């Protein structure tokens, strides 16, 4: 995809000037780190990361060697299994004969728009209600683009069904759910390119509850202790950690194996592997202005550290909504808060890093409210395929190596 320099300039002008300078500073840091052989890890949530094309952009940054590891949510894994974004037709469920007690608020039911190839693969494993599909096609409704899978029929049901098969395969092969699912996923997804290039993609423990049965199967594929340890080793190797649109980051700031915030003290004491955030660059892309105020208070007088030292409640002290992870982030000397829309920040950051490293990006995201962003979302719907079960199984049979 050719970078739209004019649009990026417009986005840059709309961003707060101080935040734009931070984006450029982070870009330079990433380029310097990569030039000396260092590593970058992205900690991403779902929601806007999927809708704004950011997870697809991160997959491209993984392909080009800029991103070396990803943590994410089970919801993102679920959506990537479905093709990241898809089109669904929303119809009232009651006229279709569906029980009102099963329908979500609003009473709507969704039909996933799929081509015959995708439908045939589902039909080969899961009996479909063909009459329901025909009723949905004929019913009045509205077609929208949304995160793939989820509540759409039959894709959402198929992914839940498939998740249990992937769980058993993961256990049998000694792999995580994310690894096995990635073997069949499109290479333009994070799990897909991760499997092809041997780049770790792991769901964090607070983000296991999402994606319905997929989240449960991800959680059941390896123990919580092993998951926390894998995450710790990934983050230990990172020079730069970028957090994007997520609510909880305990593995980083309050994880059982991280010592700089103090929470890994007893793990270290007892001889477990531990790591430290000290000396790393910690970036957070967030719309919450309270994060900026708390970081500023710490920079100006060490207020957060002082409150912790005295055992004082930080919420009342700063008079802002104080999320748990703000404590570790604000106290960290290498933390950089970027307060802004991640849909705008990410393309600016990615384009600048690519330019500094002389890397050609095949894909770049744009804010979904722009015409380029709308075209980007349509391209994701059109081009990124749902997980291929047969490809996943054949790759496992052949030694699970897509490289």
C-alpha positions in Angstrom: 0.0 0.0 0.0 1.4 3.4 -1.0 1.7 5.8 1.9 -0.6 8.8 1.6 1.9 11.5 2.7 -0.7 14.3 2.4 -3.1 12.5 4.7 -0.4 11.7 7.2 0.5 15.4 7.2 -3.1 16.3 7.9 -3.2 13.8 10.8 0.0 15.2 12.2 -1.4 18.7 12.2 -4.5 17.5 14.1 -2.4 15.9 16.8 -1.4 17.9 19.8 2.1 19.3 19.0 3.6 18.0 22.2 2.3 14.5 21.5 3.5 14.7 17.9 7.0 15.5 19.2 6.7 12.4 21.4 5.7 10.3 18.4 8.8 11.4 16.6 11.0 10.8 19.6 9.6 7.3 20.0 10.2 6.7 16.3 13.8 7.7 16.6 14.3 5.5 19.7 12.8 2.5 17.8 15.0 3.1 14.8 18.1 3.4 17.0 17.2 0.2 18.9 16.6 -1.8 15.7 19.8 -0.5 14.1 21.8 -2.0 17.0 19.9 -5.3 16.9 17.5 -4.6 19.8 13.9 -5.6 20.1 10.5 -4.0 20.2 7.4 -5.6 21.8 3.8 -4.3 21.4 1.2 -4.8 24.1 -2.2 -4.4 22.4 -5.8 -4.6 23.3 -8.8 -5.2 21.0 -11.5 -2.7 20.2 -10.1 0.2 18.3 -6.8 -1.7 17.5 -8.9 -4.0 15.3 -11.3 -1.4 13.9 -8.6 1.2 13.0 -6.4 -1.4 11.2 -3.7 -1.3 13.9 -3.5 -5.0 14.4 -3.0 -5.4 10.7 -0.4 -2.7 10.7 1.4 -4.4 13.6 1.4 -7.7 11.6 3.1 -5.8 8.8 5.7 -4.4 11.2 6.3 -7.9 12.3 6.9 -9.0 8.7 9.4 -6.3 8.2 11.3 -7.1 11.3 10.4 -3.9 13.3 8.2 -5.7 15.9 9.7 -8.7 17.6 6.8 -9.8 19.9 3.2 -9.1 20.6 0.9 -9.6 23.6 -2.8 -9.1 22.9 -6.3 -10.2 24.0 -8.3 -13.3 23.3 -10.8 -11.1 21.5 -8.1 -10.1 19.0 -7.2 -13.7 18.4 -10.8 -14.5 17.8 -11.2 -11.7 15.3 -8.0 -12.6 13.5 -9.2 -16.2 13.2 -12.3 -14.8 11.5 -10.3 -12.6 9.1 -9.9 -9.5 11.3 -12.9 -7.5 9.9 -15.9 -8.8 8.1 -19.3 -7.7 6.8 -22.5 -8.8 8.6 -26.1 -8.2 7.9 -28.0 -7.3 11.1 -31.7 -8.4 11.2 -34.3 -8.5 14.0 -34.0 -12.0 15.4 -37.6 -12.6 16.6 -39.2 -12.8 13.1 -36.6 -15.5 12.3 -37.9 -17.6 15.2 -34.9 -17.2 17.4 -35.6 -17.2 21.2 -35.6 -13.7 22.6 -33.7 -14.9 25.7 -30.7 -15.9 23.6 -30.5 -12.6 21.7 -28.3 -9.7 22.8 -29.7 -6.3 23.7 -31.6 -4.9 20.7 -32.7 -8.3 19.7 -30.7 -8.4 16.5 -29.1 -11.4 14.8 -26.2 -11.3 12.3 -25.4 -13.1 9.1 -21.7 -13.1 8.2 -21.2 -12.4 4.5 -19.0 -15.3 3.3 -18.0 -16.6 -0.1 -18.8 -20.2 -1.1 -15.2 -21.3 -0.4 -15.4 -20.2 3.2 -18.9 -21.6 3.6 -17.9 -25.0 2.2 -15.0 -25.4 4.6 -17.4 -24.7 7.5 -20.0 -27.1 6.1 -17.4 -29.9 5.8 -17.1 -29.9 9.7 -20.2 -28.2 11.1 -23.8 -28.8 10.0 -25.3 -25.4 9.1 -28.9 -24.2 9.3 -29.3 -23.5 5.6 -32.9 -22.4 6.0 -31.8 -19.8 8.6 -29.2 -18.5 6.3 -31.7 -18.1 3.5 -34.1 -16.4 5.9 -31.4 -14.0 6.9 -30.5 -13.2 3.2 -34.2 -12.4 2.5 -34.9 -10.4 5.7 -34.7 -6.7 6.0 -31.5 -5.6 7.7 -28.4 -3.4 7.6 -25.0 -4.5 6.4 -22.0 -3.1 8.4 -18.3 -3.8 8.8 -17.3 -5.0 12.2 -14.7 -7.1 14.0 -14.8 -10.6 12.4 -16.5 -13.6 13.9 -18.1 -12.7 17.2 -21.9 -12.9 17.0 -22.2 -13.4 13.2 -23.7 -16.7 12.0 -22.1 -19.0 11.0 -18.6 -17.6 11.5 -18.9 -16.9 15.2 -20.3 -20.3 15.9 -17.7 -22.0 13.7 -14.8 -20.3 15.5 -16.2 -21.4 18.9 -16.5 -25.0 17.5 -13.1 -24.9 16.0 -11.5 -23.5 19.2 -12.1 -26.7 21.0 -10.3 -28.7 18.3 -7.4 -26.2 18.4 -7.2 -26.6 22.1 -6.7 -30.3 21.9 -4.1 -29.9 19.1 -2.2 -27.4 21.1 -2.1 -29.7 24.1 -1.1 -32.6 22.0 1.8 -30.7 20.3 2.9 -28.8 23.4 2.1 -25.4 21.9 0.0 -22.5 22.9 -3.5 -22.0 21.3 -2.2 -18.9 19.6 0.7 -20.8 17.9 -1.6 -23.5 16.5 -4.3 -21.1 15.4 -1.7 -19.0 13.7 -0.6 -21.9 11.5 -4.0 -21.6 9.7 -4.5 -17.9 10.0 -3.9 -15.3 7.2 -0.3 -14.0 7.1 -1.7 -10.5 7.4 -2.8 -11.2 11.0 -0.5 -11.0 14.0 -1.1 -14.7 14.9 -0.6 -15.7 11.2 2.7 -13.8 10.6 3.9 -14.8 14.1 3.5 -18.5 13.3 5.3 -18.1 10.0 8.2 -16.1 11.3 8.5 -17.7 14.8 7.6 -14.4 16.5 5.8 -14.9 19.8 2.2 -13.7 20.0 0.6 -14.3 23.5 -2.6 -13.3 25.1 -2.1 -11.7 28.5 -3.7 -13.1 31.6 -6.1 -10.2 32.2 -7.2 -10.3 28.6 -8.1 -14.1 28.5 -11.8 -13.4 29.1 -13.0 -12.4 25.6 -13.9 -14.1 22.4 -16.3 -16.5 24.1 -15.1 -20.1 24.1 -11.9 -19.0 22.3 -10.7 -17.1 25.4 -11.4 -20.1 27.5 -9.6 -22.4 25.2 -6.6 -20.1 25.0 -6.5 -20.0 28.8 -6.8 -23.8 29.0 -4.0 -24.5 26.4 -1.1 -23.7 28.9 -1.1 -23.0 32.6 -1.3 -19.5 34.0 2.2 -19.9 35.4 3.7 -20.9 32.1 1.8 -18.1 30.3 3.1 -15.5 32.8 6.6 -16.9 32.4 6.5 -16.8 28.6 5.3 -13.2 28.8 8.0 -12.3 31.2 10.7 -13.7 28.9 9.3 -11.9 26.0 9.2 -8.6 27.9 12.7 -9.2 29.3 14.2 -9.2 25.8 12.5 -6.0 24.8 14.2 -2.7 24.6 11.0 -0.8 23.7 7.5 -1.8 24.9 4.6 0.0 23.2 1.2 -0.3 24.9 -1.8 0.4 22.6 -5.4 0.8 23.7 -5.7 -1.6 26.6 -7.1 -1.3 30.1 -4.9 -3.7 32.1 -1.1 -4.3 32.0 -0.4 -6.3 35.1 2.1 -8.5 33.3 4.3 -5.5 32.8 3.7 -3.3 35.9 2.4 -5.8 38.5 3.4 -9.2 37.1 4.7 -12.0 39.3 8.2 -12.0 37.7 9.0 -8.2 37.3 11.2 -6.7 40.0 11.4 -3.0 39.2 7.9 -2.3 40.5 8.6 -4.7 43.4 6.0 -7.3 42.6 8.5 -10.0 41.5 10.6 -9.7 44.7 9.6 -13.0 46.2 9.8 -14.8 42.9 13.4 -13.7 42.7 14.0 -14.5 46.3 12.9 -18.1 45.7 15.0 -18.5 42.6 12.5 -18.1 39.8 13.3 -16.3 36.6 12.6 -12.6 36.9 13.2 -9.5 34.8 13.3 -5.8 35.3 11.8 -2.8 33.4 14.7 -0.7 34.4 16.5 0.8 31.4 13.6 0.0 28.9 11.5 2.5 27.0 7.9 2.2 27.9 5.4 3.9 25.6 1.6 4.1 26.1 -0.8 5.3 23.5 -3.9 6.3 25.4 -6.9 8.7 25.3 -6.9 9.1 29.1 -5.6 12.5 29.9 -5.3 11.4 33.6 -2.3 9.4 32.6 -0.5 12.6 31.5 -1.4 14.4 34.7 -0.1 11.6 36.9 3.1 11.2 34.9 3.6 15.0 35.1 3.1 14.9 38.9 5.8 12.2 39.2 8.2 14.1 36.9 7.8 17.3 38.8 8.2 16.0 42.4 8.1 12.2 42.6 4.5 12.3 44.0 3.6 8.8 42.9 6.7 7.2 44.4 6.2 9.3 47.6 2.6 8.2 47.9 3.6 4.5 47.6 6.4 5.0 50.1 4.0 6.4 52.6 1.2 4.0 51.8 -1.2 6.8 50.7 -4.2 6.2 48.4 -3.2 7.6 45.0 -6.7 8.2 43.7 -7.5 10.8 46.4 -4.1 12.3 46.4 -4.1 13.2 42.6 -7.9 13.7 42.3 -8.0 11.8 39.0 -9.4 8.3 38.1 -6.3 6.3 38.9 -6.0 3.0 37.1 -3.8 0.4 38.6 -1.1 0.4 35.9 -0.6 4.1 36.1 1.6 3.6 39.2 4.3 1.6 37.5 4.1 3.5 34.3 4.4 7.0 36.0 7.3 5.9 38.2 9.3 4.5 35.3 12.0 6.8 34.1 11.7 5.6 30.5 7.9 6.0 30.2 6.4 8.1 27.4 2.7 8.8 27.5 1.2 9.6 24.1 -2.3 11.0 24.6 -4.2 10.7 21.4 -6.3 8.5 19.1 -4.4 5.4 18.4 -5.9 5.3 14.9 -4.0 8.5 14.2 -0.8 7.8 16.2 0.0 4.4 14.8 0.3 5.3 11.0 2.4 8.4 11.9 4.7 6.2 14.1 4.9 3.4 11.6 5.6 5.6 8.6 8.3 7.5 10.4 10.0 4.4 11.7 9.9 2.8 8.2 11.4 5.9 6.7 14.2 6.0 9.2 15.0 2.3 8.6 14.4 2.4 4.9 11.8 -0.2 5.1 9.0 -0.6 2.5 5.6 -1.2 4.1 3.0 -3.1 2.1 0.2 -1.9 4.4 -0.4 1.1 6.5 -3.5 1.9 8.6 -5.4 5.2 8.5 -8.1 6.6 10.9 -11.3 4.8 10.1 -13.2 8.1 9.8 -11.1 9.2 6.7 -11.8 8.1 3.2 -8.5 6.2 3.2 -9.5 4.6 6.4 -12.8 3.4 5.0 -11.0 2.0 1.9 -8.5 0.3 4.3 -11.3 -1.4 6.2 -12.9 -2.6 3.0 -9.6 -4.0 1.9 -9.2 -5.9 5.1 -12.7 -7.4 4.7 -11.9 -8.3 1.1 -8.3 -9.6 1.4 -7.8 -11.1 4.8 -9.1 -14.7 4.9 -10.6 -16.5 7.8 -8.5 -19.3 9.4 -8.1 -22.3 7.2 -8.6 -25.5 9.2 -7.1 -27.8 6.6 -4.0 -25.6 6.2 -3.5 -25.6 10.0 -3.8 -29.4 10.2 -1.5 -30.0 7.2 1.1 -27.7 8.7 1.0 -29.5 12.0 1.4 -32.8 10.2 4.4 -31.5 8.3 6.2 -30.3 11.4 4.5 -27.0 12.1 6.9 -24.9 10.1 5.6 -22.3 7.8 8.9 -20.5 7.3 
